[in-house]
Amino acid sequence: MTYLILARDGTSQIVLKRDSEDAAEKKARELKEMGWFEVEVREDKAGAAVPDRSQTLQ
């Protein structure tokens, strides 16, 4: 199962992928500590497109 971490800062939006829920939760906590907001973790529904996100990073 793949998990997506979605986050925003003042000017950017990112989507990160992780292979485990634990790794996704860890990265989400790190992003929050770095000042990112609207941080959320979602299951990747079989490669479904992520709405309203312009950049995908790994």
NORURUR-V104653 format. One record per run of one state. SS is the DSSP state (@ for helix, = for strand, . for the rest). FROM is the first residue (numbers start at 1). TO is the last residue. If there is no record, write none. Layout:
ss = (SS & SS)
from = (FROM & FROM)
to = (TO & TO)
This chain:
ss = (. & = & . & = & . & @ & . & = & .)
from = (1 & 3 & 9 & 13 & 19 & 21 & 34 & 37 & 44)
to = (2 & 8 & 12 & 18 & 20 & 33 & 36 & 43 & 58)
